[in-house]
Amino acid sequence: MANHVDVVLQRNRRIRRRKIIRFLVFALIVGVCAFIYAKRDLWFPKLEGIGSRYQNVTQNEDAIADGEFELSISGGVDYTADFINNQLFILCDKYLYIYGTDGKLIDSRQHAYSNAIMKTSESRSLIYSSNGMTFRVDTPAKILYEETLDKPIWFAVLSDEGYVAVVTESETYACRLSIYDMNGKLIYTRDCVDRLSDVSFYGNGCIFSAIGAKDGELVTTLQYITFDGDDVLWETSPFSSLCMRTCAFSDGSAFVIGDTRTAYYSGTGALLGSYDFNADLVDFDYFNEKTAILLKNEGRRQSILLLFSEKSAVPKTVSLSANAKNVIIYDDMAYVLDSGQIESFDFTGQKTGSTQVADAYERILRNGKYFYLLGYDKINRTSVG
C-alpha cells in the first residue's frame, strides 16, 4: 500500500513539474514578445532591406563589354519593364527595381501586391494589384502615395499628367470608375451600367470604352465625360469588337484598337472610318497620335505591320516574317522584333534600318541610342544599328 502511495505521489509531482515548466516557458515567450513590441521602433529600421538581399534581378558583371550589359532574372520570375526619365523600372513579384542606363542598381522597393501590374508615363509608374484593393504611384525618387480601396481593382490607367483612373467592382452597378489627381486626391467617381475595358484622358475628362452585347455579338461603345459633371457629353454607336486600347487625340477625337478591327471617331463621337484585320492581333503600340499594329496570318505564315499615321483610319501595310513578335514606337518610328533582328520603319511603310539580335528575346525597349532586349531570364542591350 505504501509503495502504491509513493508511486501516485511521484506521478503527481511529475505532472505538477511539467505544468510549472510549461507555464514558465509561456511566461518567457510572452515577456520576450512584450519586450520586442515595446522596442519595435529601435529594431524595425535595422531589419529594413533584409528581404532585398536576395534579388530577383542582378547584374552579370562578366557581361559588361563595349557598352553592353546584362541583367539576370532569377528563377523564371514574371516581370514588366519600362523606362521613366532614363531609368529602367523593373517590376517583379515582390520588388520594384530601378536601374540606370548603365545597368547599375539605383533603388529597390518592396511591394506586397499579388498579381502586380505596372503602367508607366514619362515621369511616373502606377502599380496595382489585379483583383486586389491597393495601388500606388512611384517616381524615380520615391513612392508618391498609396491608396487602399474597398472593392477589388479590375484595371487602372495612368495619364502623362499624373492622373489615375481606377476601375473596380461595384455592389449595385457593373463597375465603378474613380479618378485621382496627380497628388492622389479622389476627384471623381462614376458608377457604370456596363463594364469598362479602357480609359483615355482628354482635357478635364476622359473617354472610356464600355463593353456590351448586340444581336449576340460583343460590342464596344465610347463615352466622353468631364470630371465636373455627371452627364455623358457624347456617345458612339456600338463598335463590333472588343476594345483593347482607346487613344484620345489632342482635338478630342479618338482612335480605337479592337481585337478584330480599328475605328476612328470625331470629337463628337461620329464614326469617321474603320479598318478590319485580316489576321490575328499579336501586339500594338500607340504614341504621339501614331499607331503600329502587328498581326499574324497563320495560313500564309507571315506577319503584317499596320502603320496608322496621325488621324488616318487607312494604314500603310508591311509584310514581315511569321516570327515577328513585338512592335514599339519611338521618335515617330516603328520598330519590330523579328527573327534574329530588329527592323525599323517610318510611317510611310519604308524600311529604314535593321539591328541584328544574337539571342532569343520576347520584347524590346528603346532609350536613346540603345535597344533594351527583354528575355525570359535576362535583360540586355545593344546599340541601334
LUMLUMKE-58882 format. One line per 8 residues: number of its first residue (from 1); for each residue x, y, z of C-alpha. Coordinates in steps of 0.1 Angstrom, whole numbers, padded with zeros to 4 digits. Layout:
NUM = X Y Z  ...
END
This chain:
1 = 0000 0000 0000  0029 0024 0009  0046 0016 -0024  0014 0024 -0042  0011 0058 -0025  0047 0066 -0033  0041 0059 -0070  0010 0082 -0071
9 = 0028 0110 -0053  0058 0108 -0077  0034 0108 -0107  0016 0139 -0093  0049 0156 -0087  0060 0150 -0123  0027 0163 -0137  0029 0194 -0115
17 = 0066 0199 -0125  0056 0198 -0162  0028 0223 -0157  0052 0247 -0139  0078 0243 -0167  0051 0250 -0194  0039 0280 -0175  0074 0294 -0172
25 = 0081 0288 -0209  0048 0305 -0218  0056 0334 -0195  0090 0338 -0210  0076 0339 -0245  0050 0365 -0235  0077 0385 -0219  0100 0384 -0249
33 = 0071 0393 -0273  0062 0422 -0250  0098 0435 -0249  0101 0432 -0287  0069 0451 -0292  0079 0478 -0267  0112 0483 -0286  0098 0480 -0321
41 = 0109 0515 -0331  0145 0505 -0325  0148 0472 -0343  0123 0477 -0372  0147 0500 -0391  0175 0476 -0387  0155 0449 -0405  0146 0470 -0434
49 = 0162 0457 -0466  0169 0422 -0453  0144 0408 -0478  0161 0426 -0507  0195 0409 -0500  0182 0382 -0523  0173 0400 -0556  0152 0387 -0584
57 = 0172 0409 -0608  0210 0411 -0606  0237 0424 -0629  0261 0399 -0645  0294 0417 -0642  0311 0394 -0667  0287 0406 -0694  0299 0442 -0694
65 = 0318 0449 -0727  0316 0475 -0754  0288 0495 -0737  0266 0464 -0732  0253 0449 -0700  0232 0420 -0689  0207 0418 -0661  0198 0383 -0649
73 = 0163 0374 -0639  0162 0346 -0614  0140 0316 -0614  0117 0324 -0643  0102 0353 -0623  0075 0372 -0643  0085 0408 -0648  0075 0440 -0665
81 = 0100 0467 -0676  0098 0502 -0690  0118 0535 -0689  0109 0565 -0668  0132 0596 -0671  0160 0574 -0685  0158 0550 -0656  0147 0514 -0662
89 = 0118 0503 -0639  0115 0465 -0635  0085 0452 -0616  0088 0416 -0602  0066 0396 -0579  0078 0413 -0547  0100 0442 -0557  0103 0472 -0579
97 = 0139 0476 -0591  0152 0509 -0606  0183 0506 -0628  0204 0532 -0646  0211 0530 -0683  0245 0515 -0674  0228 0486 -0657  0237 0497 -0621
105 = 0210 0493 -0595  0198 0527 -0582  0169 0516 -0559  0148 0486 -0549  0114 0490 -0533  0093 0462 -0518  0056 0458 -0526  0030 0433 -0512
113 = 0008 0431 -0543  -0003 0398 -0557  -0007 0397 -0595  0011 0431 -0596  0007 0452 -0628  0027 0483 -0638  0017 0511 -0661  0041 0539 -0669
121 = 0042 0575 -0681  0071 0598 -0688  0077 0606 -0651  0057 0581 -0630  0048 0545 -0626  0014 0531 -0614  0015 0497 -0597  -0017 0479 -0587
129 = -0029 0445 -0576  -0051 0429 -0602  -0082 0418 -0582  -0066 0433 -0551  -0076 0465 -0534  -0044 0486 -0533  -0025 0507 -0558  0004 0531 -0556
137 = 0023 0557 -0577  0061 0559 -0578  0086 0583 -0593  0124 0575 -0597  0130 0594 -0564  0103 0580 -0541  0068 0565 -0536  0044 0594 -0541
145 = 0013 0578 -0525  -0005 0546 -0519  -0043 0540 -0517  -0064 0511 -0505  -0099 0508 -0518  -0130 0489 -0506  -0135 0469 -0538  -0113 0447 -0560
153 = -0095 0465 -0588  -0102 0453 -0624  -0077 0476 -0641  -0061 0511 -0637  -0047 0537 -0661  -0020 0564 -0657  -0020 0596 -0677  0011 0616 -0688
161 = 0000 0644 -0664  -0001 0620 -0634  -0039 0614 -0632  -0050 0579 -0623  -0082 0561 -0634  -0091 0530 -0614  -0120 0507 -0624  -0133 0485 -0595
169 = -0162 0462 -0587  -0195 0478 -0576  -0222 0464 -0554  -0251 0478 -0575  -0236 0485 -0609  -0214 0467 -0634  -0183 0486 -0621  -0171 0519 -0606
177 = -0147 0544 -0622  -0126 0565 -0598  -0103 0594 -0608  -0074 0606 -0587  -0054 0638 -0594  -0016 0640 -0596  -0014 0643 -0558  -0036 0612 -0551
185 = -0067 0631 -0542  -0100 0615 -0553  -0117 0640 -0576  -0144 0620 -0594  -0164 0587 -0592  -0189 0572 -0615  -0210 0541 -0613  -0213 0525 -0647
193 = -0241 0503 -0660  -0217 0485 -0684  -0183 0470 -0678  -0153 0492 -0689  -0123 0480 -0708  -0101 0511 -0711  -0099 0548 -0702  -0081 0575 -0720
201 = -0077 0610 -0705  -0085 0642 -0725  -0088 0677 -0712  -0107 0679 -0680  -0123 0645 -0686  -0118 0611 -0702  -0131 0589 -0729  -0139 0554 -0717
209 = -0149 0522 -0736  -0179 0502 -0723  -0184 0466 -0732  -0219 0454 -0742  -0237 0429 -0765  -0259 0435 -0796  -0275 0407 -0816  -0254 0381 -0798
217 = -0222 0399 -0807  -0197 0416 -0784  -0196 0454 -0790  -0178 0484 -0776  -0192 0519 -0770  -0171 0550 -0763  -0184 0577 -0739  -0169 0611 -0731
225 = -0174 0627 -0697  -0158 0656 -0678  -0148 0655 -0641  -0170 0685 -0632  -0203 0669 -0642  -0223 0637 -0643  -0237 0638 -0679  -0222 0619 -0708
233 = -0213 0646 -0734  -0212 0622 -0763  -0215 0585 -0770  -0206 0565 -0801  -0227 0538 -0818  -0217 0502 -0809  -0184 0491 -0824  -0183 0454 -0832
241 = -0151 0445 -0815  -0136 0442 -0780  -0117 0474 -0773  -0080 0468 -0764  -0070 0504 -0763  -0087 0538 -0765  -0064 0566 -0778  -0076 0602 -0773
249 = -0062 0628 -0798  -0054 0664 -0789  -0086 0677 -0805  -0109 0653 -0786  -0113 0627 -0814  -0105 0591 -0806  -0089 0561 -0822  -0099 0526 -0810
257 = -0078 0495 -0813  -0101 0464 -0811  -0092 0428 -0812  -0105 0424 -0848  -0106 0460 -0862  -0099 0496 -0856  -0121 0527 -0858  -0116 0565 -0858
265 = -0142 0589 -0842  -0146 0626 -0843  -0146 0649 -0813  -0184 0645 -0811  -0184 0607 -0814  -0192 0603 -0851  -0176 0574 -0869  -0151 0587 -0895
273 = -0136 0554 -0906  -0127 0518 -0897  -0103 0491 -0908  -0109 0453 -0904  -0080 0430 -0896  -0074 0400 -0919  -0052 0382 -0893  -0048 0377 -0856
281 = -0037 0406 -0834  -0003 0400 -0819  0009 0433 -0805  0004 0471 -0808  0017 0504 -0797  0005 0540 -0797  0024 0572 -0792  0020 0608 -0803
289 = -0011 0601 -0824  0006 0573 -0843  -0003 0536 -0840  0016 0505 -0850  -0003 0471 -0850  0013 0437 -0855  -0008 0409 -0869  -0001 0373 -0878
297 = -0017 0353 -0906  -0012 0316 -0897  -0025 0304 -0931  0000 0324 -0951  0028 0320 -0925  0035 0357 -0924  0031 0387 -0901  0017 0421 -0911
305 = 0026 0455 -0897  -0001 0482 -0899  0010 0518 -0896  -0016 0544 -0888  -0003 0579 -0892  -0020 0606 -0871  -0058 0606 -0877  -0058 0582 -0907
313 = -0080 0552 -0905  -0063 0536 -0936  -0029 0522 -0927  0003 0515 -0946  0009 0478 -0946  0043 0460 -0944  0048 0422 -0948  0071 0405 -0923
321 = 0082 0370 -0915  0059 0348 -0894  0082 0352 -0864  0076 0389 -0857  0065 0391 -0820  0067 0427 -0807  0063 0463 -0820  0071 0496 -0804
329 = 0071 0533 -0814  0100 0556 -0806  0107 0591 -0822  0079 0586 -0848  0095 0553 -0860  0081 0518 -0856  0105 0490 -0845  0096 0453 -0849
337 = 0113 0425 -0831  0116 0398 -0858  0136 0366 -0862  0172 0375 -0853  0168 0412 -0859  0150 0445 -0851  0136 0462 -0881  0127 0499 -0882
345 = 0101 0515 -0904  0089 0551 -0909  0051 0557 -0911  0051 0557 -0949  0059 0520 -0946  0096 0523 -0958  0122 0502 -0940  0149 0524 -0926
353 = 0173 0500 -0910  0179 0468 -0890  0198 0457 -0860  0210 0421 -0855  0200 0403 -0823  0220 0373 -0813  0197 0357 -0787  0160 0350 -0785
361 = 0141 0378 -0768  0104 0384 -0763  0102 0422 -0762  0122 0453 -0769  0125 0488 -0754  0143 0518 -0770  0160 0545 -0750  0185 0569 -0766
369 = 0210 0551 -0788  0202 0516 -0774  0177 0489 -0777  0170 0470 -0745  0162 0434 -0751  0138 0416 -0727  0141 0378 -0725  0128 0351 -0703
377 = 0157 0352 -0678  0177 0382 -0688  0177 0418 -0700  0204 0431 -0723  0210 0460 -0746  0226 0466 -0779  0234 0497 -0799  0209 0509 -0826
385 = 0222 0497 -0860
END
